[in-house]
Amino acid sequence: MATLILVLKSLFLGIVEGVTEFLPVSSTGHLVIAEKLIGFRGDSPHYVEMYTYVIQLGAILAVVVLYWDKIKETLAKFFPRQGGFGRSGLKFWLTILVACLPGGVLGILFDDLAEQYLFAPVPVAIALFGGGLLMLYAEKRLRHNRVQGDLWAISLRQAWTIGLFQCLAIIPGVSRSASTIIGGWVAGLTTVAATEFSFFLAIPVMVGMSILKIAKLGGFGLLSTGEFLSLGVGFVVSFLVALAVVDGFIAYLKKKPMRIFAFYRLVFAVIVLGAGLAGLF
């Protein structure tokens, strides 16, 4: 019975991860709140942390599958005979590397502090609310800047700008997706281009972070059979849900503005803050 309950909770959290990972609403923030709400825990030390990073890998796999043709194109044109460096896969992945650097350095310096003090529902709700206000302001204020829709044309300077904004994502509740999309707006990218660049950027960032975290937590050696099953369910569910969400998200952004996600963040943050002040967390 205990294993069945753990698996059912894992299924629910896999859905939460798959829905929220690439939307600008903070998957980490939603997982922190959802895990507290349903009392998600295992028998092994640090199981909940490990579970979080494993199901993030499931969501990332969805992006790899959906964008596999574009990934293959960047590799096929890594050293193109025509078009030069500016249209090469080498240059494209250099922009990804440059965008990774600021957040990577900041993560090494402050990640443990963030986990110690900010991974709780009330701090997450505050970050969700502040991030929602920032999204509303940025989308309205920077609308005239968003003219570049070509991922191949992103410069190293633009990538650095996006990387600096990604640093905000060390605060759970801000959202890596939201911060990189806002950074893309500041750099002059269209919403769709900024979002797709955010997807590509997520691949090395989240794969690298998840592997390092899982290794730091001691790997899978101490897990019970039920915990392994829970991990597998969460991974598969987050992958399948993310497949549907990413496609739908891009289709939505081609026609609609982002502000509905900002309004959602504001409302959800108020609800969570109220629940926190009422002692429900």
C-alpha positions in Angstrom: 0.0 0.0 0.0 2.8 2.4 0.9 4.4 1.8 -2.5 1.1 2.3 -4.4 0.6 5.7 -2.6 4.2 6.7 -3.4 3.7 5.9 -7.0 0.4 7.7 -7.2 2.0 10.8 -5.7 4.8 10.4 -8.1 2.4 10.3 -11.0 0.8 13.5 -9.8 4.1 15.3 -9.5 5.2 14.0 -12.9 2.2 15.8 -14.4 3.0 19.0 -12.5 6.6 18.9 -13.7 5.6 18.1 -17.3 3.1 21.0 -17.4 5.2 23.6 -15.7 8.8 23.0 -16.8 8.8 25.0 -20.0 6.0 27.4 -19.1 7.1 30.7 -17.5 5.5 29.7 -14.1 8.4 28.0 -12.3 8.4 24.2 -12.2 10.6 24.1 -9.2 8.3 26.4 -7.3 5.3 24.3 -8.2 7.1 21.1 -7.2 8.1 22.6 -3.8 4.5 23.6 -3.1 3.0 20.3 -4.5 5.4 18.1 -2.5 4.6 19.9 0.7 0.9 19.8 -0.1 0.7 16.0 -0.6 3.4 15.1 1.9 5.7 13.5 -0.7 8.6 11.7 0.9 10.5 8.4 0.6 12.5 6.3 3.0 15.9 7.2 1.7 17.7 10.4 2.7 17.4 13.1 0.1 15.0 11.0 -2.0 12.7 14.0 -2.7 15.6 16.1 -4.0 16.7 13.2 -6.2 13.2 12.6 -7.5 12.9 16.3 -8.5 16.1 16.2 -10.6 15.2 12.8 -12.2 11.8 14.0 -13.5 13.4 17.2 -14.8 15.4 14.9 -17.0 12.2 13.4 -18.3 10.9 16.9 -19.3 14.2 17.7 -21.0 14.1 14.5 -23.0 10.8 15.8 -24.4 12.6 18.9 -25.8 15.3 16.7 -27.3 12.7 14.6 -29.1 10.6 17.5 -30.3 13.6 19.5 -31.5 15.7 16.6 -32.7 15.6 17.8 -36.4 16.9 21.2 -35.4 19.5 19.7 -33.2 20.7 17.5 -36.1 20.7 20.5 -38.4 23.1 22.4 -36.0 25.4 19.3 -35.9 25.2 18.8 -39.7 26.2 22.4 -40.2 28.8 22.5 -37.4 31.5 23.4 -40.0 29.5 24.5 -43.0 31.1 24.9 -46.4 28.8 27.8 -47.2 27.5 30.6 -44.9 30.6 30.9 -42.8 30.8 31.0 -39.0 27.7 33.2 -38.6 25.4 30.4 -39.8 27.3 27.5 -38.4 26.3 25.0 -35.7 29.6 25.8 -34.0 28.5 29.4 -33.6 25.0 28.4 -32.4 26.3 26.1 -29.7 28.9 28.7 -28.7 25.9 31.1 -28.0 24.4 28.3 -25.8 27.7 27.9 -24.0 28.0 31.7 -23.4 24.4 31.8 -22.1 25.2 29.0 -19.7 28.2 30.7 -18.1 26.7 33.3 -15.8 24.1 31.0 -14.3 26.7 28.2 -14.0 29.1 30.4 -11.9 26.3 31.8 -9.8 24.8 28.3 -9.2 28.2 27.0 -7.9 28.4 30.0 -5.5 24.9 30.3 -4.2 22.9 27.1 -5.0 23.3 25.6 -1.5 22.2 28.8 0.1 19.1 29.1 -2.1 18.2 25.5 -1.2 18.6 26.1 2.5 16.6 29.3 2.7 14.3 29.7 -0.3 12.9 26.2 -1.0 9.7 26.7 0.9 6.2 27.7 -0.2 6.1 31.3 1.1 9.5 32.4 -0.4 8.4 30.6 -3.6 5.1 32.5 -3.6 6.9 35.8 -3.2 9.1 35.0 -6.1 6.2 33.9 -8.2 4.4 37.2 -7.5 7.5 39.4 -8.2 8.3 37.4 -11.4 4.7 37.9 -12.6 5.0 41.6 -12.2 8.3 41.6 -14.0 6.8 39.6 -16.9 3.9 42.1 -17.3 6.3 45.1 -17.3 8.9 43.5 -19.6 6.4 42.3 -22.2 4.7 45.8 -22.4 7.9 47.8 -22.1 10.0 45.8 -24.6 7.4 45.0 -27.2 9.0 47.3 -29.7 12.4 45.6 -29.3 11.3 42.1 -30.3 12.2 42.0 -34.0 14.7 39.1 -34.3 13.2 35.7 -34.9 16.2 33.8 -36.3 17.9 31.5 -33.8 21.0 31.2 -36.1 21.4 35.0 -36.0 21.7 35.3 -32.2 25.0 36.9 -31.3 27.3 36.1 -28.5 26.4 39.4 -26.9 22.7 38.6 -27.0 23.4 35.2 -25.6 25.4 36.8 -22.7 22.4 39.0 -22.0 20.1 36.0 -21.8 22.5 34.2 -19.6 22.6 37.1 -17.1 18.8 37.0 -16.9 18.9 33.3 -16.4 20.8 33.9 -13.1 17.5 35.0 -11.6 16.3 31.4 -11.9 18.5 30.4 -8.9 15.6 31.8 -6.9 12.9 29.1 -6.8 9.6 30.6 -8.1 11.2 33.0 -10.6 11.3 30.4 -13.4 14.2 29.6 -15.6 11.9 29.8 -18.6 10.5 33.2 -17.6 13.9 34.7 -16.9 15.5 33.6 -20.2 12.5 34.7 -22.2 12.6 38.2 -20.6 16.4 38.2 -21.3 15.6 37.3 -24.9 13.1 40.3 -25.1 15.8 42.6 -23.7 18.2 41.2 -26.4 15.7 42.0 -29.1 14.3 38.5 -29.8 10.7 37.7 -30.7 8.8 35.7 -28.1 8.9 32.5 -30.1 12.7 32.9 -30.8 13.4 33.7 -27.1 11.3 30.7 -26.0 12.9 28.2 -28.4 16.4 29.5 -27.4 15.3 28.9 -23.8 14.5 25.3 -24.8 17.9 24.7 -26.3 19.6 26.4 -23.4 17.7 24.1 -21.0 19.3 20.9 -22.5 22.9 21.4 -21.2 21.9 23.5 -18.1 19.4 21.0 -16.7 21.1 17.8 -17.8 24.3 19.0 -16.3 22.7 20.3 -13.1 20.6 17.1 -12.7 23.5 14.8 -13.1 25.7 16.8 -10.7 23.0 16.9 -8.1 22.1 13.2 -8.4 25.8 12.4 -8.0 26.2 14.8 -5.0 23.2 13.1 -3.3 24.9 9.7 -3.6 23.3 8.2 -6.7 20.6 5.5 -6.7 22.4 2.9 -4.6 20.3 3.4 -1.4 16.9 3.5 -3.0 14.2 0.9 -2.3 12.3 -0.9 -5.0 9.3 1.3 -4.4 11.4 4.4 -4.8 12.9 3.2 -8.0 9.4 2.5 -9.3 8.3 6.0 -8.2 11.3 7.5 -10.1 10.4 5.6 -13.2 6.8 6.7 -13.2 7.7 10.3 -12.6 10.2 10.3 -15.4 7.9 8.8 -18.0 4.9 10.9 -17.0 6.9 14.2 -17.0 8.3 13.2 -20.5 4.9 12.5 -22.0 3.2 15.5 -20.5 6.0 17.8 -21.5 5.8 16.5 -25.1 2.2 17.8 -25.4 2.8 21.0 -23.4 5.9 22.3 -25.4 4.1 21.9 -28.8 1.0 23.6 -27.5 3.0 26.4 -25.8 4.8 27.4 -29.0 1.5 27.3 -31.0 0.0 29.5 -28.4 2.8 32.0 -28.5 2.5 32.4 -32.2 -0.9 33.9 -31.7 -1.2 35.2 -28.1 0.8 37.3 -25.6 2.5 36.0 -22.5 0.5 38.0 -20.0 -1.9 35.2 -19.1 1.0 33.3 -17.5 1.9 36.4 -15.5 -1.7 36.8 -14.3 -1.7 33.1 -13.3 1.5 33.6 -11.3 0.0 36.5 -9.4 -3.2 34.7 -8.5 -1.4 31.5 -7.6 1.1 33.4 -5.5 -1.7 35.1 -3.5 -3.4 31.7 -2.9 -0.1 30.1 -1.7 0.8 33.1 0.5 -2.7 33.0 2.1 -2.3 29.3 2.7 1.1 29.8 4.2 0.0 32.6 6.5 -2.9 30.3 7.6 -0.4 27.7 8.6 -1.3 25.1 5.9 2.3 24.6 4.9 
